[in-house]
Amino acid sequence: MLHALVSEIKLQKSYLNGETIETIYFGGGTPSILNGDEISGIINTVTELHTVSSTAEITLEANPDDLKADKLKNLRQTPVNRFSIGIQSFFDEDLVWMNRVHRGQEAESSVKRAQDAGFENITVDLIYGYPMLSDTKWKQNLDKVFELNVPHISTYSMTVEPQTALAAFISKKRQPPMNEQQSAGQFMVLMDAMQAHGFEHYEISNFCKPGQYSRHNSNYWKGIKYLGIGPSAHSYNGDTRQWNIANNAKYMQVLETGKLPAETEELTEENRLNEYIMTSVRTIWGLDLNQLNRIAKGASDELLKAAAEYFDREWITQKDNVIYLTPMGKLYADNVAGGLFF
């Protein structure tokens, strides 16, 4: 797989048309199983083929149980300067229910070990809206993260993906279904707690200490070009969208022939408008009507017609030429974005 990743990086070298690389993100699985030399090898391939900023944000997604002291010492010898730690919960019974390997104490210890090793730029993931999570437990999870003094937190409502064990258990009534009212209530608890602790709610699922945004994710929401490497990876350069084969074995087989394991589509004007609406409306920076008109002349007039009902419901507000979600509107972000699509 490592050989295949390096091969794809080389084949994809022209996709970003020479743009300087500002962020590198290892994610979409469990990249923390790689050792420092393997991670550095991939980064070195990128730096050989691209101009990489000297201040690039280089993030590694990690399971808490992978971040042992020796592993952290090893990672300090790499260019990695940020961790995204998949904590999900500090309650053992919840982690067992989620089929996670780590336990609550390990989650807490992994963050402290990373900080002790000199990694200050850390984000952690938490999940809410599942049957076992009472509001009291949710507040305790949040309080624990605040105690750990991390600068960035990502939170996600539990979703049930089709063809998963959880979906099967729910269909057979062996597990209760997700409760939208519970999820909405815990989202409101989340927003209040984050505001009280001085975090900026800069995207629906993301909160940070002032100015400490995830540069990688922010670039995505702002429509900056990106190149995805690996099975299932997606890429975007403003004109086209590209996605790789999802199957690991087939991905490697295609690369062995010297071909890209990807499909590409040219983005229409409508695609680019909807892409901008979908990503921008979720953020603290909002949906800029002037940017819409740069994509398609007169597009803002059409959008404002569709937006009227959301202004009436007080789900969105407008300042100058920028549309923002209200706190209530953040509960309906997907609904709003879909309603504004062209």
C-alpha positions in Angstrom: 0.0 0.0 0.0 2.8 2.4 0.8 4.4 1.7 -2.5 1.0 2.3 -4.2 0.6 5.7 -2.4 4.0 6.9 -3.5 3.2 5.8 -7.1 0.0 7.7 -7.1 1.6 10.9 -5.7 4.0 10.8 -8.6 1.2 10.2 -11.2 -0.8 13.0 -9.7 2.0 15.6 -9.6 0.4 17.9 -12.1 -3.1 17.9 -10.7 -2.6 21.0 -8.6 -0.8 22.9 -11.4 2.2 23.9 -9.3 0.4 25.4 -6.3 2.3 25.6 -3.0 1.2 22.9 -0.6 0.0 24.5 2.7 -1.4 21.5 4.5 -0.9 17.7 4.4 -3.4 15.5 6.2 -3.0 11.7 7.0 -6.5 10.4 7.6 -9.4 8.4 6.4 -8.5 5.3 8.3 -5.8 4.6 10.9 -2.6 6.2 9.6 -1.2 6.1 13.1 -0.2 2.5 12.6 2.6 3.8 10.3 6.0 4.4 11.9 7.9 7.6 11.6 10.1 6.5 8.7 7.0 5.4 6.7 5.3 8.8 7.3 8.4 10.7 6.5 8.9 8.7 3.3 5.4 9.8 2.1 6.0 13.4 3.0 9.5 13.4 1.3 7.8 12.2 -1.9 5.4 15.1 -1.7 8.3 17.6 -1.1 10.3 16.2 -4.0 7.4 16.9 -6.4 5.8 20.0 -5.0 6.7 23.2 -3.2 5.7 22.7 0.4 5.4 25.7 2.6 7.9 25.9 5.5 5.0 26.5 7.8 2.8 23.7 6.4 0.2 22.2 8.8 0.9 18.4 8.8 -1.8 16.4 10.6 -1.9 12.8 11.6 -5.2 11.1 12.6 -4.5 8.8 15.5 -6.3 6.3 17.7 -5.6 7.0 21.4 -4.1 3.5 21.8 -1.5 4.1 19.1 0.0 7.2 20.8 2.3 5.4 23.2 5.4 7.2 24.5 7.8 5.5 22.2 5.6 6.1 19.2 5.3 9.8 20.1 9.1 10.1 20.4 9.4 8.5 17.0 6.8 10.9 15.5 8.8 13.9 16.9 11.4 13.0 14.3 8.9 13.5 11.5 7.5 16.7 10.0 4.1 15.9 11.6 3.1 18.9 13.8 -0.6 18.3 14.5 -2.7 15.4 15.8 -6.4 14.6 15.3 -7.2 12.1 18.1 -10.3 10.0 17.8 -11.5 9.9 21.4 -15.3 9.8 20.7 -16.1 9.4 24.5 -14.5 9.1 27.9 -17.0 6.5 29.1 -15.9 2.9 28.8 -19.4 1.5 28.2 -19.9 3.9 25.3 -16.6 3.0 23.7 -17.5 -0.7 24.0 -20.8 0.0 22.4 -19.0 1.8 19.6 -16.6 -1.2 19.2 -13.6 1.0 19.9 -10.4 -0.5 21.1 -9.3 2.2 23.6 -11.0 3.0 26.9 -11.7 6.3 28.6 -8.5 6.5 30.6 -6.4 5.7 27.5 -8.1 8.5 25.7 -7.2 11.0 28.4 -3.7 9.7 28.8 -3.0 9.8 25.0 -3.7 13.6 24.9 -1.5 14.2 27.9 1.3 12.1 26.5 1.1 14.0 23.2 1.3 17.3 25.0 4.2 16.1 27.1 6.0 15.0 23.9 5.8 18.6 22.6 2.7 18.4 20.4 0.5 21.4 21.3 -1.6 21.6 18.1 -4.2 18.9 18.9 -7.8 18.3 17.9 -10.0 15.7 19.4 -13.2 14.1 18.1 -16.3 13.5 20.2 -19.6 11.9 19.2 -23.1 12.8 20.5 -26.7 11.8 19.9 -26.5 8.1 20.5 -28.9 6.2 22.9 -26.4 5.6 25.7 -25.4 9.3 26.0 -27.4 11.2 28.5 -27.1 15.0 28.6 -25.2 14.6 31.9 -22.6 12.3 30.4 -22.3 14.6 27.3 -21.5 17.5 29.6 -18.9 15.4 31.4 -17.3 14.5 28.1 -17.1 18.2 27.2 -15.8 19.1 30.6 -13.0 16.5 30.3 -11.9 18.0 27.0 -11.9 21.5 28.4 -9.7 20.2 31.3 -7.2 18.8 28.8 -6.8 22.3 27.3 -6.8 21.3 23.6 -7.2 24.2 21.1 -9.6 22.5 18.7 -12.5 20.1 19.0 -14.6 18.4 16.3 -18.0 16.9 17.2 -20.3 14.7 15.2 -23.8 13.5 15.7 -24.0 9.7 15.5 -25.2 8.6 12.1 -26.2 5.1 11.0 -24.5 4.1 7.8 -26.3 1.5 5.6 -24.9 -2.1 5.6 -23.2 -1.7 9.0 -23.7 -3.9 12.1 -25.4 -1.0 13.8 -27.9 -0.6 11.0 -28.6 -4.3 11.1 -29.1 -4.3 14.9 -31.5 -1.3 14.7 -33.5 -3.0 11.9 -33.8 -6.1 14.1 -34.8 -4.0 17.1 -31.7 -5.1 19.0 -30.6 -1.5 19.3 -32.8 1.6 19.6 -32.8 4.0 16.6 -31.1 7.4 16.8 -33.2 10.2 18.3 -33.2 13.5 16.3 -34.5 15.4 19.3 -31.8 14.1 21.6 -29.2 15.0 18.9 -30.5 18.5 18.5 -30.7 19.0 22.3 -27.1 17.9 22.7 -26.0 20.1 19.9 -27.5 23.1 21.7 -25.7 22.0 24.9 -22.5 21.8 22.9 -22.8 25.3 21.4 -23.5 26.8 24.8 -20.6 25.0 26.5 -18.1 26.0 23.7 -19.1 29.6 23.8 -18.8 29.6 27.6 -15.2 28.3 27.3 -14.1 30.8 24.7 -14.2 28.6 21.6 -15.2 29.9 18.2 -17.9 27.9 16.4 -16.3 28.3 13.0 -18.0 25.4 11.2 -21.0 23.3 12.1 -18.9 20.4 13.6 -15.8 22.4 14.5 -14.8 24.6 17.4 -11.4 26.2 18.2 -9.7 28.7 20.5 -9.6 32.1 18.8 -7.8 31.9 15.5 -6.7 28.3 15.9 -8.7 26.9 13.0 -7.8 23.7 11.2 -6.0 25.1 8.2 -6.6 21.9 6.2 -10.4 21.8 6.8 -10.7 25.6 6.4 -9.1 25.4 3.0 -11.6 22.8 2.0 -14.6 24.9 3.1 -13.1 28.0 1.4 -12.9 26.1 -1.9 -9.1 25.8 -2.1 -7.8 23.1 -4.4 -6.7 19.8 -2.9 -5.3 16.5 -3.9 -6.4 13.3 -2.3 -4.2 10.2 -2.4 -5.3 6.6 -1.6 -8.3 4.4 -1.9 -11.6 6.4 -1.9 -9.7 9.7 -1.9 -11.3 12.7 -3.6 -9.5 15.6 -5.3 -10.7 19.0 -6.4 -8.9 21.7 -8.5 -11.7 24.2 -9.2 -12.4 22.8 -12.7 -12.7 19.1 -12.0 -13.5 16.6 -9.2 -11.8 13.3 -9.1 -12.4 10.2 -6.9 -10.4 7.0 -6.5 -11.4 3.4 -6.5 -12.6 2.4 -3.0 -11.3 -1.2 -3.1 -7.8 -1.5 -1.7 -6.7 -4.4 -3.8 -8.1 -2.9 -7.1 -6.5 0.4 -6.2 -3.1 -1.2 -6.0 -3.6 -3.4 -9.1 -4.4 -0.4 -11.3 -1.4 1.6 -10.0 0.9 -1.4 -10.9 -0.1 -0.8 -14.6 1.0 2.8 -14.3 -2.5 4.2 -14.6 -4.5 6.4 -12.1 -7.2 4.5 -10.2 -9.6 7.4 -10.5 -12.6 8.8 -12.3 -12.9 12.5 -13.2 -15.8 14.8 -13.9 -15.7 18.3 -15.3 -17.6 20.7 -13.0 -20.4 22.6 -14.6 -21.3 26.2 -13.5 -24.2 24.7 -11.5 -21.8 22.2 -9.8 -19.5 25.1 -8.8 -22.4 27.2 -7.5 -23.7 24.3 -5.4 -20.3 23.3 -4.2 -19.7 26.9 -2.9 -23.1 27.0 -1.2 -22.7 23.7 0.5 -19.3 24.5 2.0 -19.5 28.2 2.7 -22.9 28.3 4.5 -21.6 26.0 7.2 -18.8 28.3 8.2 -18.2 31.4 10.3 -17.2 33.2 7.1 -20.6 32.7 5.5 -21.9 32.6 2.0 -20.6 35.7 0.0 -23.1 36.8 -2.6 -20.3 38.5 -4.5 -18.5 35.2 -4.8 -21.7 33.6 -6.2 -21.8 36.3 -8.9 -18.2 35.7 -9.8 -19.1 32.1 -10.5 -22.2 33.0 -12.4 -23.5 36.5 -13.2 -26.8 37.2 -11.4 -26.7 34.1 -9.3 -27.2 36.0 -6.1 -30.6 37.3 -7.2 -31.8 33.7 -7.8 -30.4 32.6 -4.4 -32.0 35.3 -2.5 -35.4 34.3 -3.8 -34.8 30.7 -2.5 -33.5 32.1 0.8 -36.6 34.1 1.6 -38.3 31.3 3.6 -35.1 30.7 5.7 -34.9 34.4 6.5 -38.6 34.2 7.6 -37.8 31.2 9.8 -34.8 33.1 11.2 -32.5 30.3 10.2 -30.2 32.7 8.3 -29.3 36.3 8.6 -27.5 38.7 6.3 -24.8 41.3 6.9 -23.6 43.4 4.0 -23.4 40.8 1.1 -22.8 37.7 3.3 -25.4 35.2 4.5 -24.8 33.4 7.8 -26.6 30.7 9.7 -28.2 31.7 13.0 -27.7 29.6 16.1 -31.1 28.0 15.4 -30.2 27.7 11.7 -27.2 25.6 12.5 -29.6 22.8 13.5 -30.8 22.8 9.9 -27.6 23.5 8.0 -28.1 20.7 5.5 -31.7 21.6 4.9 -30.7 25.2 4.2 -27.9 24.3 1.9 -30.1 21.9 -0.1 -32.8 24.5 -0.3 -30.4 27.1 -1.8 -29.0 24.8 -4.4 -29.4 25.7 -8.1 
